[in-house]
Amino acid sequence: MDQIDVSVSAYMLSLYPAQPGGSGPRLGGNTMRTLSLGLAAPSFWSRDAIDRAFTEANRIWLREAKIRFSPINVAERDAVVPADEDGMWIRFLNTLPPRGRGIGVGFVYDLPSDEGGWGGCRIAVISGEKVRAGIAGFAGNLLAHELGHVLIEDHDHSHAGDDRSNLMHRSRNPRVANAGLLNAEQVRLARERAATI
């Protein structure tokens, strides 16, 4: 099996409210309190922290599927986003993917849900607030999981079944190491997507 490289545009992403002093939480959706109050949320990620997260994510993806995320170009970037989860996801989908091939990964202070990250299409977003209290390597394991959503496109985690050692299992505990394994079907899907993305 030959190694597949996927190029990455990574951003230390500071978020600014689309409507300062907005009307507050939407019914039926999660909001980010600071943005709903009109306050910015700086990224607080460093290049070293991003490099460490990709080192761990690549360790998992190389071992399991011979996929490596490289080269990784890291830049600082500001984004004006709605405070609500749906609006923020749509804005990220429209602004984070790089032109041409590859994927975009945003490293933000927090997200308006309990999840540590989001992944799909050609983007992933990782919350520093959710990974900060995790064990060593959790940021990279979470990043690997979100990159899995980009490559496998299994948003309901059905391919992982009930195998908690699977990288794409629906539950991620920041205080417990996850083996980050993939089954043969996940490897096949990930390699097919990685070769074209």
N, C-alpha and C positions, 0 to 999 in steps of 0.2 A: 504494500500500500504506500503510494507516494504521499509526501507531505503537501498539504494545501495551505497557502498563505492568504489571509484575508486582511486587506489594509484597513486601518482605523484612523478616523479623525476624532480625537478625544478633546473634550472641552471642560475646563473648570468653569462651570456655568453659574453665573450670578443671576438671580431671578428678580424681576421688577414687575410690579402690578400693572396690568393693562388698564385698570380703572382705579386709580388711587381713591381710597376711602369708599370702596364699593359697598354694596348693600348687604354684605355678610353672607352667611352660608345659604346655599341653594337647597331646596327641599330635594331629598333623594340623592344627593351627591356629596362627596367629601370635598372640603375646602382647606386651603392652607391659611391658617389664621393670620400670619403676618401679612400675606398678600391681600387678604380680604380687608385688612385694616389699612392698606396702602403702604406697607413697609417692605423694603427690599430684603432679600435673603441671599447674602453673599455665599459663595460656594464653600469656602474654608478647606477645600481639597488642595493638596500640594502636588507638584510633579512627582516627588518621591513616593507619596501615597498611591498615586495613580500607577506608577511603574510597578510598585509592589503588588497591587491588585492584578495587573496584567500578567506579572510573573506567575502568580498562583493560578490564574485562569488558564494561561497557556500550559502550565504543568498538567492540568486536568485534561484539556482538549488534545494536547499532543499524546498523552498516554492512552486516551480512550479512542480517538478518531484520527490522529495524525493531522490535526488542524492547528495552525498557529495564527494568532492575530498579530500581524506585523506587515509593514512598518506602522508604528504608532506615532502619530503627530499630535502633540499636546499643545493647546493654546487656551488663553483666557477668552471668555466670550460672555456678553450680556444678552439676556433674553427678556423681552416683555411678554408676559404670559397671563392668562386669566387665573384667578385664584382657585377655580374648581378643577377637579380631577379630569373630567372629560375634556374641557376646554384646553387644559394644559397638555394633555396627551395629543390632541389634534394639532396644537401649535408645534410640539416637538416633532411630530410626524412630518409636518410641512417645512421645518427649518433645519433639523439636525442631519438628515442624510447628505453625504458628500455628493458632489457632481460626479458622474461616472460610476466607477465600481467602488466597493468598500462599504463600510458602515460608519455611523456616527454614534459616539457614546458621550453622554452628558453626565458630569459628576456634580451633583447639586447638594446643597445643605440638607434639604428635606423634601419630601413629597406629601401631597395632601391625602395620604391613605396610610394604612398600617404596613404596607409593603415596603421592603427595602429597595425595591427597584422595579422597573418596567422594561419589557423587551418585546419587540415585534417589528415586522416589516424590515427596515434597514437601520433601526435605532435601538439603543438601550440607554436607560437612565438609572443611575445609582445614587441612593440617598446616604450621605455621610452620617447623618444623625442616627439612622437605623443600624449602621454597621459599627459605630463608634464603641459601643459596649460589648461587641462581639469578641470571640477568642481570636488569637493570631490567625491570620489567613482567611477570616470570614469574609472580608471585603472581596477578596479574589474568588472565593467560592460563590458568593452571591453574584459577582460579575460573570463568572462562568455560567451560572444558571440563566441569567438574563440574556447572555449571548446565545444560549441554547434556545431561547424563545425566538431569537432572530433566525437561527439555522434550522430548527426543527419545526417551528410554527405549530406547536402543540400547546395552545393556551389553556386548555383544561387539564393538562398534565396526564392525559389518558395513557400515553405510552409508558409512563413510569409505573403504572399500576400502584400497588401498595408497598413497593420496595423503597424503604426509607434511605437506602444507600445509593439510590439512583439520583444523579445530578438534577433531574427534572421533577423530582417529587414535589408535591404542592406545598409541603411544610418545611420551612428552613428555620432551624433554631440557632441563634447567634452564639450560643454557649456550648454547642455540641458539634464536634467535627462530623462532616458528611463525607463519605467516601467518594462521592462524585462519579459514580459509575454510570455507564450508558449501555443499553442493550443493543443487539445487532440491528434492529429496525431503526433505532435512534441514530446510530452511527451511519447507516445507509442514507437516511434523510438529511442528516447534517452535512455529509460529504457532498451529496448532490447539490445542495443549496450553496455551500461554501465555494464550489467550483464556478458558480454563475453570479455570485453576488458582487 
